[in-house]
Amino acid sequence: MTAKDLIRVRRLAATGAARAMREDAGLSLSELADAAQVHKVTVFRWEHGQRRPRGTAALRYLEVLDELSGR
C-alpha cells in the first residue's frame, strides 16, 4: 500500500463518499465487509468517522471501493 492509497481511502471514508458508493451499489454493510474481509462494525466505524482505515484492511476496502467505482 502506498501513502497515496491510504490518503485516498481515508478521504473516501471521511467525506462520506465510500458510504455513498456502497449505497449506490445496493450493498449492505455486511456485503461490503465480506468483500473487504473485515467485520461489518469496522466498515460502520470507518463510514461514520469513528475510526480511520489502516493497514491491509484499508487496502482491501479500497480495492472493493475501486471495483464499485469502475476503477
Secondary structure, DSSP 8 states (H G I E B T S, - for coil): --HHHHHHHHHHHHHTHHHHHHHHTT--HHHHHHHHTS-HHHHHHHHTTSS---HHHHHHHHHHHHHHHT-
